[in-house]
Amino acid sequence: MIDQGLIENLKEIIENKKSFLLIGHEKPDGDSIGSLLAFGGILRSLGKSVRLVMKDPIPTVFSFLDGADAIENTFDPEKIDAVCLLDNGDARRTGFIEIFPSLKNKPIINIDHHPRNDLWKIAQLNIIIESASSTCEILYEIAEKLNIALNSETATALLLGFYGDTGGFRHANTSTNVLRVTSELLKRGGKLKRISDNISGSKSISTLRLWGIALNKLVYNQKIGVSFSVLDYEDIIAAEASEDEVSGLVNLLNSAPESKVALLLYETENGKLRGSLRTEDDNIDLSLLARYLGGGGHKKAAGFTIDGKIENKNGKWQVS
């Protein structure tokens, strides 16, 4: 539950400001995109001017969403009255860390379900619920407490966040509240089938090729209970795929019942290594490892980016 004092503070900012800049995180996922579109819809319903911004392009898999094509990747901080950071985790993950000094005289709202981070010092208002399944779950409660009548478009955007961050309602964070709110969003015209058809039920030939390469490289370490695979950038090129199509693969690796942790490492075009970690084990906290490597995330789903290259030496994959 969100403290009523925070709701009153949020309401005051909304009432006193006309134009809002909403910033999601780089390498956007369902919850980031869904929360951006949903809060944008909520603010517009209150007569506010809204700009939606993300550093990276929206992955093709999310192109079915109404309003996704309106998300930009640049903005002028002089032309907005207030800023809202959604689902970012930390300042670096916004992709716009260099612009925060120019925003110091504008109210910054931080709405998130990631653990406390450096954004707490930057934002004037922090609405953080770590126990929430997603940022979209927090936004639904905000909409309830502000008495916002959600339309079908906003309900669908919120459902995307729920669906994405619960792994299609398969993860342990699929709480009774998640299911209750999902029901309410369906009543308001949320298109859950459209989401599941596009996210889980539709894979391009290039995605299937890429996943096949990764599965062929899959290694299971029985001693520590870790399943892992690697993709070098040449694999992505060979599959005629994009980096966006790597998304979701780590969840597939995590589906093996004998595995405690799944790790996927893949090379990016700019010479970095991205790691995705997943587990369903309540006794494992992946965020600790991710933060040690300069990344972040949640207890059961985390990630990081490091310098390095994947090499095959004598039939064994290693990072150099």
CORTANOR-V778368 format. One record per pair of residues at least 24 apart in sequence whose ideal C-beta (glycine too) atoms are under 10 Angstrom apart, sorted by the first residue. I is the first residue (numbers start at 1). GAP is how many residues later the second one is. D is the distance in Angstrom with one decimal. If there is no record, write none. Layout:
i:gap:d
I:GAP:D
I:GAP:D
//
This chain:
i:gap:d
1:128:8.2
1:130:9.9
1:140:7.4
1:144:9.6
2:109:9.7
2:125:6.1
2:126:9.5
2:127:6.8
2:130:9.6
2:136:7.1
2:139:5.5
2:140:6.8
2:142:9.5
2:143:6.9
3:124:8.6
3:126:9.9
4:141:7.7
6:103:9.8
6:105:9.8
6:119:6.9
6:120:8.0
6:121:5.3
6:122:9.4
6:136:9.1
6:139:9.6
7:120:8.3
7:134:8.8
7:135:7.0
7:137:9.8
7:138:4.9
7:139:7.3
8:137:9.5
9:98:9.5
9:100:8.9
9:115:8.5
9:116:5.3
9:117:9.9
9:118:8.8
10:74:9.3
10:97:9.9
10:99:6.6
10:101:8.6
10:115:6.3
10:117:6.7
10:132:6.9
10:135:8.9
10:136:7.9
11:35:9.8
11:131:9.5
11:134:8.6
11:135:6.5
12:95:9.4
12:113:9.4
13:68:9.1
13:69:5.8
13:71:9.1
13:94:5.2
13:95:9.7
13:96:6.5
13:111:8.1
13:112:6.8
14:28:9.1
14:29:7.0
14:32:6.2
14:33:9.8
14:34:6.9
14:68:8.2
14:70:9.7
14:93:10.0
14:95:9.1
14:132:8.0
15:31:8.5
15:33:9.8
16:65:8.4
16:66:8.6
16:91:8.6
17:26:9.6
17:31:7.5
17:32:9.5
17:63:8.7
17:64:4.0
17:65:4.3
17:66:9.8
17:89:8.6
17:90:7.0
18:29:8.6
18:30:6.5
18:31:6.0
18:62:9.2
18:63:5.6
18:64:8.8
19:24:9.6
19:29:7.0
19:30:4.2
19:31:7.5
19:32:7.5
19:60:6.9
19:61:4.9
19:62:4.8
19:63:7.5
20:24:9.4
20:26:9.9
20:28:5.6
20:29:7.0
20:30:5.1
20:31:7.4
20:32:9.5
20:60:6.6
20:61:7.0
20:62:5.2
20:63:7.4
20:64:6.0
20:86:10.0
20:87:9.7
20:89:8.7
21:28:9.8
21:29:8.0
21:30:5.2
21:31:8.3
21:32:6.4
21:51:9.9
21:54:5.9
21:55:9.3
21:56:7.5
21:58:8.6
21:59:4.2
21:60:8.6
21:61:7.3
21:62:4.9
21:63:7.2
21:64:9.5
21:75:10.0
21:82:8.5
21:85:8.5
21:87:9.6
22:28:6.4
22:29:7.0
22:30:5.1
22:31:6.8
22:32:9.3
22:49:9.1
22:58:9.7
22:60:9.7
22:61:7.9
22:62:4.9
22:63:8.2
22:64:6.1
22:87:9.3
22:89:9.6
23:28:9.4
23:29:8.4
23:30:5.2
23:31:7.3
23:32:8.6
23:52:8.4
23:60:6.7
23:61:7.2
23:62:5.3
23:63:6.9
23:64:9.7
23:65:7.1
23:71:5.4
23:72:8.5
23:73:6.4
23:76:9.3
23:80:9.8
23:85:9.5
24:28:7.6
24:29:7.4
24:30:4.6
24:31:8.5
24:32:9.3
24:34:9.5
24:47:7.8
24:60:9.9
24:61:8.4
24:62:5.5
24:63:6.3
24:64:7.3
24:69:9.4
24:70:7.9
24:71:9.2
24:111:9.2
25:29:7.4
25:30:8.0
25:31:8.8
25:60:8.7
25:61:8.1
25:62:6.0
25:63:4.7
25:64:6.5
25:65:9.0
25:67:9.5
25:68:4.5
25:69:6.1
25:70:7.3
25:87:9.6
25:89:9.6
25:110:9.9
26:28:7.1
26:29:4.4
26:30:5.0
26:47:9.9
26:62:9.0
26:66:8.8
26:67:6.1
26:68:7.0
26:69:3.9
26:70:8.8
26:279:9.9
27:27:9.2
27:28:8.6
27:29:5.7
27:32:8.7
27:66:8.5
27:68:8.7
27:216:8.4
27:217:8.5
27:219:10.0
27:220:8.4
27:241:9.8
27:247:8.1
27:276:8.6
27:278:9.1
28:26:5.2
28:27:8.7
28:28:6.3
28:29:8.5
28:30:6.2
28:31:7.0
28:34:7.7
28:40:9.7
28:43:8.3
28:59:8.9
28:67:9.9
28:216:9.5
28:219:9.8
29:30:8.4
29:33:8.8
29:58:8.3
29:105:9.9
29:131:9.4
29:132:8.9
29:135:5.6
29:136:7.8
29:218:7.1
29:219:9.6
30:29:9.5
30:31:9.0
30:32:7.2
30:35:9.5
30:57:9.9
30:104:8.4
30:106:8.6
30:127:9.6
30:129:9.3
30:130:4.7
30:131:6.0
30:132:8.6
30:133:6.2
30:134:2.4
30:135:6.9
30:136:9.8
30:138:10.0
30:165:8.1
30:169:6.9
30:217:9.3
31:55:8.8
31:56:5.3
31:81:10.0
31:82:8.3
31:102:8.8
31:103:4.5
31:104:5.4
31:105:5.8
31:106:9.1
31:108:9.9
31:127:9.8
31:129:7.5
31:130:4.0
31:131:8.1
31:132:9.0
31:133:5.1
31:134:4.5
31:135:9.5
32:26:9.8
32:30:9.9
32:54:6.8
32:55:4.6
32:56:8.0
32:57:9.6
32:61:9.4
32:102:9.6
32:103:7.5
32:104:9.6
32:128:9.7
32:129:8.0
32:132:8.6
32:133:9.6
33:25:6.4
33:26:8.5
33:29:5.4
33:32:6.9
33:34:9.5
33:35:6.7
33:38:7.5
33:53:9.6
33:54:9.1
33:103:9.9
33:124:7.7
33:127:6.6
33:128:8.1
33:131:8.4
34:28:8.9
34:31:8.0
34:34:10.0
34:52:9.3
34:53:8.7
34:100:7.8
34:101:8.0
34:102:5.0
34:105:8.6
34:120:9.7
34:122:8.4
34:123:4.6
34:124:6.1
34:125:7.4
34:126:3.6
34:127:3.5
34:128:7.9
34:129:8.3
34:130:6.9
34:131:9.0
34:161:9.1
35:49:9.5
35:51:4.4
35:52:5.1
35:53:10.0
35:76:7.4
35:77:9.0
35:78:9.7
35:99:7.6
35:100:4.2
35:101:5.2
35:102:9.5
35:103:8.2
35:104:5.7
35:122:7.7
35:123:8.0
35:125:8.9
35:126:5.5
35:130:9.9
36:31:9.0
36:32:9.2
36:34:10.0
36:35:6.6
36:48:9.0
36:50:5.7
36:51:8.1
36:99:9.3
36:100:10.0
36:103:9.9
36:121:8.0
36:125:9.6
37:25:9.6
37:28:6.5
37:29:7.8
37:30:5.0
37:31:7.0
37:33:8.6
37:34:7.9
37:49:9.9
37:99:9.7
37:116:7.7
37:117:7.4
37:119:8.5
37:120:3.8
37:121:8.7
37:123:7.9
37:124:9.3
38:29:9.7
38:48:8.9
38:97:9.0
38:98:6.1
38:101:5.3
38:102:8.2
38:104:9.7
38:105:8.0
38:112:8.3
38:115:8.8
38:116:5.2
38:117:8.3
38:118:8.7
38:119:4.0
38:120:4.7
38:121:9.2
38:122:8.4
38:123:7.2
38:147:10.0
39:45:6.4
39:47:6.2
39:70:9.4
39:72:7.4
39:96:8.8
39:97:9.2
39:99:9.9
39:100:5.6
39:103:8.1
39:104:8.9
39:115:8.8
39:118:8.7
39:119:9.5
40:27:7.1
40:30:8.3
40:31:9.0
40:44:9.2
40:46:9.5
40:113:9.9
40:114:8.5
40:117:8.3
41:25:9.4
41:26:7.6
41:98:9.8
41:102:9.3
41:107:8.9
41:109:7.7
41:110:7.0
41:112:6.1
41:113:3.7
41:114:9.1
41:115:9.7
41:116:6.6
41:117:9.1
42:97:7.2
42:98:9.9
42:100:7.4
42:101:5.6
42:104:7.4
42:106:5.3
42:108:7.9
42:112:6.5
42:115:9.7
42:116:9.6
43:39:9.6
43:41:8.2
43:105:9.6
44:110:9.1
45:98:9.1
45:101:9.6
45:103:6.0
45:104:7.4
45:105:8.4
45:106:7.6
45:109:7.8
46:100:8.0
46:102:7.6
48:33:9.1
48:34:9.1
49:30:9.4
49:31:8.4
49:32:8.6
50:30:9.3
50:34:9.2
51:24:5.9
51:25:9.2
51:28:8.2
51:29:6.7
52:34:9.5
53:27:9.9
53:30:9.7
53:41:9.0
53:42:9.2
53:43:7.7
54:32:9.9
54:40:8.8
54:41:7.5
54:42:9.5
55:38:9.2
55:39:7.0
55:40:2.7
55:41:6.3
55:42:10.0
56:39:6.8
56:187:9.6
56:188:9.0
57:185:9.7
57:187:8.2
58:186:9.0
59:183:8.1
59:184:9.1
59:185:3.9
59:186:8.2
59:188:6.6
60:138:9.9
60:144:8.3
60:147:9.9
60:182:7.8
60:184:6.5
60:185:8.5
61:137:6.3
61:138:6.4
61:139:10.0
61:141:7.9
61:142:9.1
61:143:8.8
61:146:8.8
61:183:7.1
61:184:8.2
61:186:7.4
61:187:8.6
62:98:7.7
62:102:9.4
62:133:9.5
62:136:7.7
62:137:8.2
62:182:9.3
63:135:8.5
64:92:9.6
64:96:9.9
64:127:9.2
64:130:6.6
64:131:8.3
64:133:8.6
64:134:4.9
64:135:9.2
64:138:9.4
65:88:8.7
65:91:7.2
65:92:6.8
65:95:6.8
65:126:9.6
65:129:8.9
65:130:8.6
65:133:8.6
66:86:8.7
66:87:4.9
66:88:9.5
66:90:7.2
66:91:8.1
66:125:9.4
67:86:6.7
67:87:9.3
67:89:9.7
67:90:7.5
68:89:9.2
68:92:9.9
75:24:8.3
76:26:9.7
77:24:9.7
77:25:4.7
77:26:5.6
77:27:10.0
77:28:9.7
77:29:7.4
78:24:8.1
78:28:9.8
80:26:7.0
81:25:6.6
81:26:8.0
82:24:5.8
82:25:4.7
82:26:7.5
82:27:6.9
82:42:9.3
82:43:9.7
83:24:7.2
83:25:4.7
83:26:6.9
83:27:9.2
83:39:9.5
83:40:8.5
83:41:9.6
84:24:7.7
84:25:4.4
84:26:7.9
84:27:6.5
84:39:9.2
84:41:9.1
84:43:9.7
85:24:6.9
85:25:4.8
85:26:7.1
85:27:7.3
85:34:6.1
85:37:8.2
85:38:6.7
85:41:9.6
85:50:10.0
86:24:8.5
86:25:5.5
86:26:7.2
86:49:5.7
86:50:9.2
86:52:9.3
86:53:8.0
86:75:9.6
87:24:7.7
87:25:5.8
87:26:7.4
87:27:7.5
87:47:7.7
87:48:4.0
87:49:8.3
87:51:9.2
87:52:9.6
87:74:7.9
87:78:8.8
88:24:6.3
88:26:7.5
88:29:8.4
88:31:6.4
88:47:9.0
88:208:9.8
89:24:9.3
89:25:4.1
89:26:8.2
89:28:6.3
89:29:9.8
89:30:8.1
89:198:9.9
89:206:8.9
89:207:5.0
89:208:7.0
89:209:9.2
89:213:9.7
89:214:9.6
90:24:7.6
90:25:9.4
90:26:9.8
90:27:4.2
90:28:5.4
90:29:6.2
90:30:9.7
90:32:9.8
90:201:9.6
90:205:9.4
90:206:6.0
91:26:7.6
91:27:5.1
91:28:5.5
91:30:9.0
91:31:6.2
91:32:9.7
92:25:9.3
92:26:8.1
92:27:9.8
92:202:8.9
92:203:9.7
92:204:9.0
92:213:9.8
93:24:8.9
93:26:9.1
93:202:9.0
93:203:7.3
93:204:9.9
93:210:9.9
94:25:8.5
94:28:10.0
97:25:9.7
111:24:6.1
111:27:5.9
111:28:6.9
111:31:7.6
112:26:7.7
113:24:7.3
113:25:6.3
113:48:9.7
113:52:8.0
113:60:9.3
113:185:7.9
114:173:8.7
114:182:6.7
114:183:7.2
114:184:6.9
114:188:9.9
115:172:6.8
115:176:8.8
115:181:7.7
115:182:8.9
115:183:7.9
115:184:9.0
117:174:9.5
117:179:7.1
130:168:8.3
130:169:9.3
131:42:8.6
131:44:8.5
131:46:9.6
132:29:9.9
132:33:9.0
132:41:8.3
132:43:8.9
132:45:8.6
132:46:9.0
133:28:8.4
133:29:6.5
133:31:9.8
133:32:5.6
133:33:5.4
133:36:9.5
133:38:8.0
133:39:9.6
133:40:4.2
133:41:6.9
133:42:6.4
133:44:8.1
133:45:5.1
133:48:9.3
133:165:9.9
134:24:8.8
134:26:9.3
134:27:4.3
134:28:5.8
134:29:9.0
134:30:7.2
134:31:3.8
134:32:7.3
134:39:8.0
134:44:8.3
135:26:6.1
135:30:8.0
136:24:7.2
136:25:2.6
136:26:5.7
136:27:9.1
136:28:8.5
136:29:7.6
136:42:9.9
136:45:8.8
136:49:9.3
137:24:7.3
137:25:6.6
137:28:8.3
137:29:9.4
137:36:9.1
137:38:8.7
137:40:7.2
137:41:6.6
137:44:6.6
137:45:9.8
140:37:9.2
140:38:9.8
140:40:9.9
140:41:5.2
140:42:9.6
140:44:7.8
140:45:7.4
141:36:9.0
141:40:8.4
144:37:9.0
144:40:8.9
149:39:8.3
150:34:8.6
150:35:7.4
150:37:9.7
150:38:4.9
150:39:8.4
150:40:8.4
151:37:7.2
151:38:6.9
151:39:9.9
152:33:9.5
152:36:6.6
152:37:3.0
152:38:6.8
152:39:7.1
153:36:8.2
153:37:9.2
153:38:9.1
154:31:9.0
154:34:8.1
154:35:9.2
154:36:8.6
155:26:10.0
155:27:9.9
155:29:8.3
155:30:4.4
155:31:7.7
155:32:8.4
155:33:4.2
155:34:5.5
155:35:3.6
155:36:8.1
155:37:9.5
156:29:7.8
156:30:9.9
156:32:9.2
156:33:7.5
156:34:4.9
156:35:4.7
156:36:8.0
156:38:7.1
156:39:7.0
157:28:9.5
157:33:8.5
157:34:10.0
157:38:9.7
158:24:9.1
158:26:9.6
158:27:5.7
158:30:9.1
158:32:7.0
159:26:5.1
159:27:7.8
159:29:9.7
159:31:4.4
159:32:7.3
159:33:5.4
159:35:9.2
159:36:5.9
159:37:9.6
160:30:9.0
160:31:9.4
160:32:9.3
160:34:9.6
160:35:5.5
160:38:9.5
160:39:8.0
162:28:9.3
162:30:8.9
162:33:9.1
163:29:7.1
163:32:5.2
163:33:6.9
163:36:6.6
163:37:8.5
164:31:8.6
164:35:7.2
164:83:9.7
164:84:9.6
165:133:8.6
165:136:7.9
167:33:9.5
167:81:9.2
167:84:5.8
167:87:8.7
167:88:9.7
167:111:8.6
167:113:9.3
167:133:9.6
167:134:8.4
168:27:9.0
168:28:6.7
168:31:7.4
168:32:5.6
168:80:9.9
168:83:8.8
169:27:9.5
170:81:8.4
170:84:10.0
170:85:9.0
170:110:8.9
171:80:9.0
171:83:9.7
171:107:9.0
171:109:7.1
171:127:9.8
171:129:6.9
171:130:7.8
172:107:9.9
172:108:6.4
172:109:9.6
172:110:7.2
172:127:9.6
172:128:6.9
173:125:8.3
173:126:9.5
173:127:7.7
173:128:9.0
199:48:9.5
199:49:7.9
200:48:8.2
200:51:9.8
203:42:8.6
203:45:8.7
204:35:9.9
204:36:9.4
204:37:7.9
204:38:9.7
204:41:7.1
205:34:8.9
205:35:8.1
205:36:9.2
206:30:9.1
206:32:10.0
206:33:5.4
206:34:4.8
206:35:4.1
206:36:7.8
206:39:6.2
207:32:8.0
207:34:6.2
207:35:9.2
207:37:9.1
207:38:4.4
207:39:8.9
207:40:9.1
207:41:8.4
207:42:8.7
208:31:8.5
208:33:9.3
208:37:9.3
209:26:9.3
209:27:9.8
209:29:7.8
209:30:3.9
209:31:7.1
209:32:6.7
209:36:9.1
210:25:6.9
210:26:6.4
210:28:8.6
210:29:4.0
210:30:8.8
210:31:4.3
210:32:9.1
210:33:9.8
210:35:5.5
210:36:6.9
210:39:7.6
210:56:9.3
211:28:8.6
211:30:9.2
211:34:8.3
211:35:8.8
211:37:8.5
211:38:5.6
211:41:6.8
211:42:9.7
212:27:8.0
213:25:7.2
213:26:6.1
213:28:9.2
214:25:9.5
214:32:8.1
214:35:5.7
214:36:9.3
214:38:8.4
214:39:7.7
214:50:7.0
214:51:9.9
214:52:8.1
215:34:8.6
215:37:7.7
215:38:8.2
217:93:9.9
217:95:9.4
217:100:7.1
218:34:9.6
218:35:6.8
218:38:8.7
218:41:9.9
218:44:9.6
218:46:9.7
219:44:9.8
219:97:9.1
219:98:7.6
220:33:9.6
220:36:7.2
220:38:7.3
220:39:6.4
220:42:9.9
221:38:9.0
221:39:9.9
221:40:9.4
221:42:9.8
222:36:7.8
222:37:9.4
224:36:7.7
224:37:8.0
225:31:9.9
225:33:7.4
225:34:6.0
225:35:3.6
225:36:6.6
225:54:9.4
225:56:8.5
225:59:9.4
226:27:9.8
226:33:6.8
226:34:6.8
226:35:4.8
226:36:7.5
226:37:6.2
226:51:9.6
226:53:9.4
227:25:9.9
227:26:5.1
227:27:7.3
227:28:9.2
227:29:5.4
227:31:8.3
227:32:4.0
227:33:8.7
227:34:7.4
227:35:4.9
227:36:7.4
227:37:9.3
227:51:9.5
228:25:7.3
228:31:9.2
228:33:8.3
228:34:7.0
228:35:4.0
228:36:7.0
228:37:7.2
228:47:9.4
228:49:9.6
228:89:8.6
229:24:6.1
229:33:8.5
229:34:7.9
229:35:5.7
229:36:7.7
229:37:8.8
229:88:8.6
230:33:9.1
230:34:7.6
230:35:4.8
230:36:6.9
230:37:8.4
230:43:9.1
230:45:9.9
230:80:5.0
230:81:9.8
230:82:8.9
230:87:4.9
230:88:9.2
230:89:8.5
231:33:7.4
231:34:7.4
231:35:3.9
231:36:6.8
231:43:9.6
231:79:7.8
232:33:9.3
232:34:7.6
232:35:4.9
232:41:9.6
232:77:7.8
232:78:4.7
232:79:8.4
232:80:8.5
232:85:9.0
233:33:7.9
233:34:4.2
233:35:6.9
233:36:6.3
233:37:9.5
233:38:8.4
233:39:10.0
233:76:9.2
233:77:8.7
234:33:8.2
234:76:9.6
235:31:7.9
235:32:8.2
235:75:9.2
236:30:7.3
236:31:7.8
236:32:8.9
236:33:8.3
237:32:9.3
242:27:9.4
243:24:9.2
243:25:6.1
243:26:6.9
243:27:10.0
243:31:8.1
246:28:7.9
246:30:7.9
247:29:8.6
248:28:9.6
249:27:7.8
250:25:9.0
250:26:4.0
250:27:7.3
250:28:5.1
250:51:8.5
250:53:8.6
251:25:8.8
251:27:6.1
251:50:8.8
252:26:9.6
253:25:7.3
254:24:4.0
254:25:6.9
254:26:7.0
254:46:9.3
254:47:9.1
255:25:9.4
260:24:6.5
261:25:7.1
261:28:9.2
261:39:9.7
262:24:9.8
263:26:9.4
264:39:9.3
265:39:9.8
265:41:9.3
265:43:8.6
265:45:6.5
265:52:8.3
265:54:7.0
266:44:8.0
267:41:8.4
267:42:6.7
267:43:5.8
267:52:9.9
268:37:7.9
270:35:9.9
271:36:7.5
271:37:8.7
271:38:7.4
272:33:5.3
272:34:7.0
272:35:6.5
272:36:7.7
272:37:9.5
273:31:8.6
273:32:6.9
273:33:5.2
273:34:7.2
273:35:4.3
273:36:7.2
273:37:7.0
273:46:6.5
273:47:10.0
274:29:6.8
274:30:7.5
274:31:5.2
274:32:8.3
275:27:8.7
275:28:6.0
275:29:4.9
275:30:7.5
275:31:7.2
275:33:9.7
275:44:9.5
276:25:8.2
276:26:8.0
276:27:4.9
276:28:8.7
277:24:7.1
277:25:4.8
277:26:6.5
277:27:8.0
278:24:8.3
278:25:9.5
//
